[in-house]
Amino acid sequence: MGRRSKYPEEFRQRAAQLVLDSRRSVREVAGELGINHETLRNWVAAERRQRADGSAALSADERMELARLRRKVAELELEREILKKAAVFFARETGR
């Protein structure tokens, strides 16, 4: 698991948007904000990915929740299939 950022999410987004919207270099904006240019470059790349995904993009928390729910659905579907097979088996046994 990665290290938690010391910068708030809103700050990271606004810094990345500043680079993308102002057409200034990453180094220039990073210098003005007093942050490492590679850090800002990562934030800009993440913002570009999010913009490419569009407004329907999920946040990190939403993606985690979606993955958890998908695992739960798969588990429940497996249990349902097992119960169906058990019902057929017991129906045959009681029919004898």
Distance bins in CASP14 RR format, pairs under 12 A and 6 or more apart:
PFRMAT RR
TARGET T0000
AUTHOR 0000-0000-0000
RMODE 2
METHOD distances of the structure
MODEL  1
1 64 0 0 0 0 0 1 0 0 0 0 0
2 60 0 0 0 0 0 1 0 0 0 0 0
3 39 0 0 0 0 0 1 0 0 0 0 0
5 11 0 0 0 0 1 0 0 0 0 0 0
5 12 1 0 0 1 0 0 0 0 0 0 0
5 13 0 0 0 0 0 1 0 0 0 0 0
5 15 0 0 0 0 0 1 0 0 0 0 0
5 35 0 0 0 0 0 1 0 0 0 0 0
5 36 0 0 0 0 0 1 0 0 0 0 0
5 39 0 0 0 0 1 0 0 0 0 0 0
5 42 0 0 0 0 0 1 0 0 0 0 0
5 43 0 0 0 0 1 0 0 0 0 0 0
5 46 0 0 0 0 0 1 0 0 0 0 0
5 60 0 0 0 0 0 1 0 0 0 0 0
6 12 0 0 0 0 0 1 0 0 0 0 0
6 35 0 0 0 0 1 0 0 0 0 0 0
6 36 0 0 0 0 0 1 0 0 0 0 0
6 39 0 0 0 0 0 1 0 0 0 0 0
7 13 0 0 0 0 0 1 0 0 0 0 0
7 14 0 0 0 0 0 1 0 0 0 0 0
7 15 0 0 0 0 1 0 0 0 0 0 0
7 16 0 0 0 0 0 1 0 0 0 0 0
7 30 0 0 0 0 0 1 0 0 0 0 0
7 33 0 0 0 0 1 0 0 0 0 0 0
7 34 0 0 0 0 0 1 0 0 0 0 0
7 35 1 0 0 1 0 0 0 0 0 0 0
7 36 0 0 0 0 0 1 0 0 0 0 0
7 39 0 0 0 0 1 0 0 0 0 0 0
7 40 0 0 0 0 1 0 0 0 0 0 0
7 42 0 0 0 0 0 1 0 0 0 0 0
7 43 0 0 0 0 1 0 0 0 0 0 0
8 14 0 0 0 0 1 0 0 0 0 0 0
8 15 0 0 0 0 0 1 0 0 0 0 0
8 43 0 0 0 0 0 1 0 0 0 0 0
9 15 0 0 0 0 0 1 0 0 0 0 0
9 16 0 0 0 0 0 1 0 0 0 0 0
9 43 0 0 0 0 0 1 0 0 0 0 0
9 46 0 0 0 0 0 1 0 0 0 0 0
9 47 0 0 0 0 0 1 0 0 0 0 0
9 50 0 0 0 0 0 1 0 0 0 0 0
9 59 0 0 0 0 1 0 0 0 0 0 0
9 60 0 0 0 0 1 0 0 0 0 0 0
9 61 0 0 0 0 0 1 0 0 0 0 0
10 16 0 0 0 0 0 1 0 0 0 0 0
10 17 0 0 0 0 0 1 0 0 0 0 0
10 43 0 0 0 0 0 1 0 0 0 0 0
11 17 0 0 0 0 0 1 0 0 0 0 0
11 18 0 0 0 0 0 1 0 0 0 0 0
11 33 0 0 0 0 1 0 0 0 0 0 0
11 34 0 0 0 0 0 1 0 0 0 0 0
11 35 0 0 0 0 1 0 0 0 0 0 0
11 39 0 0 0 0 0 1 0 0 0 0 0
11 40 0 0 0 0 0 1 0 0 0 0 0
11 43 0 0 0 0 1 0 0 0 0 0 0
12 18 0 0 0 0 0 1 0 0 0 0 0
12 19 0 0 0 0 0 1 0 0 0 0 0
12 33 0 0 0 0 0 1 0 0 0 0 0
12 35 0 0 0 0 1 0 0 0 0 0 0
12 39 0 0 0 0 1 0 0 0 0 0 0
12 40 0 0 0 0 1 0 0 0 0 0 0
12 41 0 0 0 0 0 1 0 0 0 0 0
12 42 0 0 0 0 1 0 0 0 0 0 0
12 43 1 0 1 0 0 0 0 0 0 0 0
12 44 0 0 0 0 1 0 0 0 0 0 0
12 45 0 0 0 0 0 1 0 0 0 0 0
12 46 1 0 0 1 0 0 0 0 0 0 0
12 47 0 0 0 0 1 0 0 0 0 0 0
12 50 0 0 0 0 0 1 0 0 0 0 0
13 19 0 0 0 0 0 1 0 0 0 0 0
13 20 0 0 0 0 0 1 0 0 0 0 0
13 21 0 0 0 0 0 1 0 0 0 0 0
13 40 0 0 0 0 0 1 0 0 0 0 0
13 43 1 0 0 1 0 0 0 0 0 0 0
13 44 0 0 0 0 0 1 0 0 0 0 0
13 46 0 0 0 0 1 0 0 0 0 0 0
13 47 1 0 0 1 0 0 0 0 0 0 0
13 50 0 0 0 0 1 0 0 0 0 0 0
13 51 0 0 0 0 0 1 0 0 0 0 0
13 59 0 0 0 0 0 1 0 0 0 0 0
14 20 0 0 0 0 0 1 0 0 0 0 0
14 21 0 0 0 0 1 0 0 0 0 0 0
14 22 0 0 0 0 0 1 0 0 0 0 0
14 29 0 0 0 0 0 1 0 0 0 0 0
14 33 0 0 0 0 1 0 0 0 0 0 0
14 35 0 0 0 0 0 1 0 0 0 0 0
14 40 0 0 0 0 0 1 0 0 0 0 0
14 43 0 0 0 0 1 0 0 0 0 0 0
14 44 0 0 0 0 0 1 0 0 0 0 0
14 47 0 0 0 0 1 0 0 0 0 0 0
15 21 0 0 0 0 0 1 0 0 0 0 0
15 22 0 0 0 0 0 1 0 0 0 0 0
15 24 0 0 0 0 0 1 0 0 0 0 0
15 26 0 0 0 0 1 0 0 0 0 0 0
15 28 0 0 0 0 0 1 0 0 0 0 0
15 29 1 0 0 1 0 0 0 0 0 0 0
15 30 0 0 0 0 1 0 0 0 0 0 0
15 31 0 0 0 0 0 1 0 0 0 0 0
15 32 0 0 0 0 1 0 0 0 0 0 0
15 33 1 0 1 0 0 0 0 0 0 0 0
15 34 0 0 0 0 1 0 0 0 0 0 0
15 35 1 0 0 1 0 0 0 0 0 0 0
15 36 0 0 0 0 0 1 0 0 0 0 0
15 37 0 0 0 0 0 1 0 0 0 0 0
15 39 0 0 0 0 1 0 0 0 0 0 0
15 40 1 0 1 0 0 0 0 0 0 0 0
15 41 0 0 0 0 0 1 0 0 0 0 0
15 42 0 0 0 0 0 1 0 0 0 0 0
15 43 1 0 1 0 0 0 0 0 0 0 0
15 44 0 0 0 0 1 0 0 0 0 0 0
15 46 0 0 0 0 0 1 0 0 0 0 0
15 47 0 0 0 0 1 0 0 0 0 0 0
16 22 0 0 0 0 0 1 0 0 0 0 0
16 26 0 0 0 0 1 0 0 0 0 0 0
16 29 0 0 0 0 1 0 0 0 0 0 0
16 30 0 0 0 0 0 1 0 0 0 0 0
16 33 0 0 0 0 0 1 0 0 0 0 0
16 35 0 0 0 0 0 1 0 0 0 0 0
16 39 0 0 0 0 0 1 0 0 0 0 0
16 40 1 0 0 1 0 0 0 0 0 0 0
16 41 0 0 0 0 1 0 0 0 0 0 0
16 42 0 0 0 0 1 0 0 0 0 0 0
16 43 1 0 1 0 0 0 0 0 0 0 0
16 44 1 0 1 0 0 0 0 0 0 0 0
16 45 0 0 0 0 1 0 0 0 0 0 0
16 46 1 0 0 1 0 0 0 0 0 0 0
16 47 1 1 0 0 0 0 0 0 0 0 0
16 48 0 0 0 0 1 0 0 0 0 0 0
16 49 0 0 0 0 0 1 0 0 0 0 0
16 50 0 0 0 0 1 0 0 0 0 0 0
16 51 0 0 0 0 1 0 0 0 0 0 0
17 23 0 0 0 0 0 1 0 0 0 0 0
17 24 0 0 0 0 0 1 0 0 0 0 0
17 29 0 0 0 0 0 1 0 0 0 0 0
17 40 0 0 0 0 0 1 0 0 0 0 0
17 43 0 0 0 0 1 0 0 0 0 0 0
17 44 0 0 0 0 1 0 0 0 0 0 0
17 46 0 0 0 0 0 1 0 0 0 0 0
17 47 1 0 0 1 0 0 0 0 0 0 0
17 48 0 0 0 0 0 1 0 0 0 0 0
17 50 0 0 0 0 0 1 0 0 0 0 0
17 51 0 0 0 0 1 0 0 0 0 0 0
18 24 1 0 0 1 0 0 0 0 0 0 0
18 25 0 0 0 0 0 1 0 0 0 0 0
18 26 0 0 0 0 0 1 0 0 0 0 0
18 28 0 0 0 0 1 0 0 0 0 0 0
18 29 1 0 1 0 0 0 0 0 0 0 0
18 30 0 0 0 0 0 1 0 0 0 0 0
18 31 0 0 0 0 0 1 0 0 0 0 0
18 32 0 0 0 0 1 0 0 0 0 0 0
18 33 0 0 0 0 1 0 0 0 0 0 0
18 35 0 0 0 0 0 1 0 0 0 0 0
18 40 0 0 0 0 1 0 0 0 0 0 0
18 43 0 0 0 0 0 1 0 0 0 0 0
18 44 0 0 0 0 1 0 0 0 0 0 0
18 47 0 0 0 0 0 1 0 0 0 0 0
19 25 1 0 0 1 0 0 0 0 0 0 0
19 26 1 0 1 0 0 0 0 0 0 0 0
19 27 0 0 0 0 1 0 0 0 0 0 0
19 28 0 0 0 0 1 0 0 0 0 0 0
19 29 1 0 1 0 0 0 0 0 0 0 0
19 30 0 0 0 0 1 0 0 0 0 0 0
19 31 0 0 0 0 0 1 0 0 0 0 0
19 32 0 0 0 0 0 1 0 0 0 0 0
19 33 0 0 0 0 1 0 0 0 0 0 0
19 35 0 0 0 0 0 1 0 0 0 0 0
19 37 0 0 0 0 0 1 0 0 0 0 0
19 39 0 0 0 0 0 1 0 0 0 0 0
19 40 1 0 0 1 0 0 0 0 0 0 0
19 41 0 0 0 0 1 0 0 0 0 0 0
19 42 0 0 0 0 0 1 0 0 0 0 0
19 43 0 0 0 0 1 0 0 0 0 0 0
19 44 1 0 1 0 0 0 0 0 0 0 0
19 45 0 0 0 0 0 1 0 0 0 0 0
19 46 0 0 0 0 0 1 0 0 0 0 0
19 47 0 0 0 0 1 0 0 0 0 0 0
19 48 0 0 0 0 1 0 0 0 0 0 0
20 26 0 0 0 0 1 0 0 0 0 0 0
20 29 0 0 0 0 1 0 0 0 0 0 0
20 40 0 0 0 0 0 1 0 0 0 0 0
20 41 0 0 0 0 0 1 0 0 0 0 0
20 43 0 0 0 0 0 1 0 0 0 0 0
20 44 1 0 0 1 0 0 0 0 0 0 0
20 45 0 0 0 0 0 1 0 0 0 0 0
20 46 0 0 0 0 0 1 0 0 0 0 0
20 47 1 0 0 1 0 0 0 0 0 0 0
20 48 1 0 0 1 0 0 0 0 0 0 0
20 49 0 0 0 0 0 1 0 0 0 0 0
20 50 0 0 0 0 0 1 0 0 0 0 0
20 51 1 0 0 1 0 0 0 0 0 0 0
20 52 0 0 0 0 0 1 0 0 0 0 0
21 29 0 0 0 0 0 1 0 0 0 0 0
21 44 0 0 0 0 0 1 0 0 0 0 0
21 47 0 0 0 0 0 1 0 0 0 0 0
21 48 0 0 0 0 0 1 0 0 0 0 0
21 51 0 0 0 0 0 1 0 0 0 0 0
22 28 0 0 0 0 1 0 0 0 0 0 0
22 29 1 0 0 1 0 0 0 0 0 0 0
22 32 0 0 0 0 0 1 0 0 0 0 0
22 44 0 0 0 0 0 1 0 0 0 0 0
23 29 0 0 0 0 0 1 0 0 0 0 0
24 30 0 0 0 0 0 1 0 0 0 0 0
24 31 0 0 0 0 0 1 0 0 0 0 0
24 32 0 0 0 0 1 0 0 0 0 0 0
24 33 0 0 0 0 0 1 0 0 0 0 0
24 37 0 0 0 0 0 1 0 0 0 0 0
24 40 0 0 0 0 0 1 0 0 0 0 0
24 44 0 0 0 0 0 1 0 0 0 0 0
25 31 0 0 0 0 1 0 0 0 0 0 0
25 32 0 0 0 0 0 1 0 0 0 0 0
25 37 0 0 0 0 1 0 0 0 0 0 0
25 40 0 0 0 0 1 0 0 0 0 0 0
25 41 0 0 0 0 0 1 0 0 0 0 0
25 44 0 0 0 0 0 1 0 0 0 0 0
26 32 0 0 0 0 0 1 0 0 0 0 0
26 33 0 0 0 0 0 1 0 0 0 0 0
26 35 0 0 0 0 0 1 0 0 0 0 0
26 36 0 0 0 0 0 1 0 0 0 0 0
26 37 1 0 1 0 0 0 0 0 0 0 0
26 38 0 0 0 0 1 0 0 0 0 0 0
26 39 0 0 0 0 1 0 0 0 0 0 0
26 40 1 0 1 0 0 0 0 0 0 0 0
26 41 1 0 1 0 0 0 0 0 0 0 0
26 42 0 0 0 0 1 0 0 0 0 0 0
26 43 0 0 0 0 1 0 0 0 0 0 0
26 44 1 0 0 1 0 0 0 0 0 0 0
26 45 0 0 0 0 1 0 0 0 0 0 0
26 47 0 0 0 0 0 1 0 0 0 0 0
26 48 0 0 0 0 0 1 0 0 0 0 0
27 33 0 0 0 0 0 1 0 0 0 0 0
27 34 0 0 0 0 0 1 0 0 0 0 0
27 35 0 0 0 0 0 1 0 0 0 0 0
27 36 0 0 0 0 0 1 0 0 0 0 0
27 37 1 0 1 0 0 0 0 0 0 0 0
27 38 0 0 0 0 1 0 0 0 0 0 0
27 39 0 0 0 0 0 1 0 0 0 0 0
27 40 0 0 0 0 1 0 0 0 0 0 0
27 41 0 0 0 0 1 0 0 0 0 0 0
27 44 0 0 0 0 0 1 0 0 0 0 0
28 34 0 0 0 0 0 1 0 0 0 0 0
28 35 0 0 0 0 0 1 0 0 0 0 0
28 37 0 0 0 0 1 0 0 0 0 0 0
28 40 0 0 0 0 1 0 0 0 0 0 0
29 35 0 0 0 0 1 0 0 0 0 0 0
29 36 0 0 0 0 0 1 0 0 0 0 0
29 37 0 0 0 0 1 0 0 0 0 0 0
29 39 0 0 0 0 0 1 0 0 0 0 0
29 40 1 0 0 1 0 0 0 0 0 0 0
29 41 0 0 0 0 0 1 0 0 0 0 0
29 43 0 0 0 0 0 1 0 0 0 0 0
29 44 0 0 0 0 1 0 0 0 0 0 0
30 36 1 0 0 1 0 0 0 0 0 0 0
30 37 1 0 1 0 0 0 0 0 0 0 0
30 38 0 0 0 0 1 0 0 0 0 0 0
30 39 1 0 0 1 0 0 0 0 0 0 0
30 40 1 0 1 0 0 0 0 0 0 0 0
30 41 0 0 0 0 1 0 0 0 0 0 0
30 42 0 0 0 0 0 1 0 0 0 0 0
30 43 0 0 0 0 1 0 0 0 0 0 0
30 44 0 0 0 0 1 0 0 0 0 0 0
31 37 1 0 0 1 0 0 0 0 0 0 0
31 39 0 0 0 0 0 1 0 0 0 0 0
31 40 0 0 0 0 1 0 0 0 0 0 0
32 40 0 0 0 0 0 1 0 0 0 0 0
33 39 0 0 0 0 1 0 0 0 0 0 0
33 40 1 0 0 1 0 0 0 0 0 0 0
33 43 0 0 0 0 0 1 0 0 0 0 0
34 40 0 0 0 0 1 0 0 0 0 0 0
35 41 0 0 0 0 0 1 0 0 0 0 0
35 42 0 0 0 0 0 1 0 0 0 0 0
35 43 0 0 0 0 1 0 0 0 0 0 0
35 44 0 0 0 0 0 1 0 0 0 0 0
36 42 0 0 0 0 1 0 0 0 0 0 0
36 43 0 0 0 0 0 1 0 0 0 0 0
37 43 0 0 0 0 0 1 0 0 0 0 0
37 44 0 0 0 0 0 1 0 0 0 0 0
38 44 0 0 0 0 0 1 0 0 0 0 0
38 45 0 0 0 0 0 1 0 0 0 0 0
39 45 0 0 0 0 0 1 0 0 0 0 0
39 46 0 0 0 0 0 1 0 0 0 0 0
40 46 0 0 0 0 0 1 0 0 0 0 0
40 47 0 0 0 0 0 1 0 0 0 0 0
41 47 0 0 0 0 0 1 0 0 0 0 0
41 48 0 0 0 0 0 1 0 0 0 0 0
42 48 0 0 0 0 0 1 0 0 0 0 0
42 49 0 0 0 0 0 1 0 0 0 0 0
43 49 0 0 0 0 0 1 0 0 0 0 0
43 50 0 0 0 0 0 1 0 0 0 0 0
44 50 0 0 0 0 0 1 0 0 0 0 0
44 51 0 0 0 0 0 1 0 0 0 0 0
45 51 0 0 0 0 0 1 0 0 0 0 0
45 52 0 0 0 0 0 1 0 0 0 0 0
46 52 0 0 0 0 0 1 0 0 0 0 0
46 53 0 0 0 0 0 1 0 0 0 0 0
46 57 0 0 0 0 0 1 0 0 0 0 0
46 59 0 0 0 0 0 1 0 0 0 0 0
46 60 0 0 0 0 0 1 0 0 0 0 0
47 53 0 0 0 0 0 1 0 0 0 0 0
47 54 0 0 0 0 0 1 0 0 0 0 0
47 57 0 0 0 0 0 1 0 0 0 0 0
48 54 0 0 0 0 0 1 0 0 0 0 0
48 57 0 0 0 0 0 1 0 0 0 0 0
49 57 0 0 0 0 1 0 0 0 0 0 0
50 56 0 0 0 0 0 1 0 0 0 0 0
50 57 1 0 1 0 0 0 0 0 0 0 0
50 58 0 0 0 0 1 0 0 0 0 0 0
50 59 0 0 0 0 1 0 0 0 0 0 0
50 60 0 0 0 0 0 1 0 0 0 0 0
50 63 0 0 0 0 0 1 0 0 0 0 0
51 57 0 0 0 0 1 0 0 0 0 0 0
53 59 0 0 0 0 0 1 0 0 0 0 0
53 63 0 0 0 0 0 1 0 0 0 0 0
56 62 0 0 0 0 0 1 0 0 0 0 0
57 63 0 0 0 0 1 0 0 0 0 0 0
57 66 0 0 0 0 0 1 0 0 0 0 0
58 64 0 0 0 0 1 0 0 0 0 0 0
58 65 0 0 0 0 1 0 0 0 0 0 0
58 66 1 0 0 1 0 0 0 0 0 0 0
58 67 0 0 0 0 0 1 0 0 0 0 0
59 65 0 0 0 0 1 0 0 0 0 0 0
59 66 0 0 0 0 0 1 0 0 0 0 0
60 66 0 0 0 0 0 1 0 0 0 0 0
60 67 0 0 0 0 0 1 0 0 0 0 0
61 67 0 0 0 0 0 1 0 0 0 0 0
61 68 0 0 0 0 0 1 0 0 0 0 0
62 68 0 0 0 0 0 1 0 0 0 0 0
62 69 0 0 0 0 0 1 0 0 0 0 0
63 69 0 0 0 0 0 1 0 0 0 0 0
63 70 0 0 0 0 0 1 0 0 0 0 0
64 70 0 0 0 0 0 1 0 0 0 0 0
64 71 0 0 0 0 0 1 0 0 0 0 0
65 71 0 0 0 0 0 1 0 0 0 0 0
65 72 0 0 0 0 0 1 0 0 0 0 0
66 72 0 0 0 0 0 1 0 0 0 0 0
66 73 0 0 0 0 0 1 0 0 0 0 0
67 73 0 0 0 0 0 1 0 0 0 0 0
67 74 0 0 0 0 0 1 0 0 0 0 0
68 74 0 0 0 0 0 1 0 0 0 0 0
68 75 0 0 0 0 0 1 0 0 0 0 0
69 75 0 0 0 0 0 1 0 0 0 0 0
69 76 0 0 0 0 0 1 0 0 0 0 0
70 76 0 0 0 0 0 1 0 0 0 0 0
70 77 0 0 0 0 0 1 0 0 0 0 0
71 77 0 0 0 0 0 1 0 0 0 0 0
71 78 0 0 0 0 0 1 0 0 0 0 0
72 78 0 0 0 0 0 1 0 0 0 0 0
72 79 0 0 0 0 0 1 0 0 0 0 0
73 79 0 0 0 0 0 1 0 0 0 0 0
73 80 0 0 0 0 0 1 0 0 0 0 0
74 80 0 0 0 0 0 1 0 0 0 0 0
74 81 0 0 0 0 0 1 0 0 0 0 0
75 81 0 0 0 0 0 1 0 0 0 0 0
75 82 0 0 0 0 0 1 0 0 0 0 0
76 82 0 0 0 0 0 1 0 0 0 0 0
76 83 0 0 0 0 0 1 0 0 0 0 0
77 83 0 0 0 0 0 1 0 0 0 0 0
77 84 0 0 0 0 0 1 0 0 0 0 0
78 84 0 0 0 0 0 1 0 0 0 0 0
78 85 0 0 0 0 0 1 0 0 0 0 0
79 85 0 0 0 0 0 1 0 0 0 0 0
79 86 0 0 0 0 0 1 0 0 0 0 0
80 86 0 0 0 0 0 1 0 0 0 0 0
80 87 0 0 0 0 0 1 0 0 0 0 0
81 87 0 0 0 0 0 1 0 0 0 0 0
81 88 0 0 0 0 0 1 0 0 0 0 0
82 88 0 0 0 0 0 1 0 0 0 0 0
82 89 0 0 0 0 0 1 0 0 0 0 0
83 89 0 0 0 0 0 1 0 0 0 0 0
83 90 0 0 0 0 0 1 0 0 0 0 0
84 90 0 0 0 0 0 1 0 0 0 0 0
84 91 0 0 0 0 0 1 0 0 0 0 0
85 91 0 0 0 0 0 1 0 0 0 0 0
85 92 0 0 0 0 0 1 0 0 0 0 0
86 92 0 0 0 0 0 1 0 0 0 0 0
86 93 0 0 0 0 0 1 0 0 0 0 0
87 93 0 0 0 0 0 1 0 0 0 0 0
87 94 0 0 0 0 0 1 0 0 0 0 0
88 94 0 0 0 0 0 1 0 0 0 0 0
88 95 0 0 0 0 0 1 0 0 0 0 0
89 95 0 0 0 0 0 1 0 0 0 0 0
89 96 0 0 0 0 0 1 0 0 0 0 0
90 96 0 0 0 0 0 1 0 0 0 0 0
END
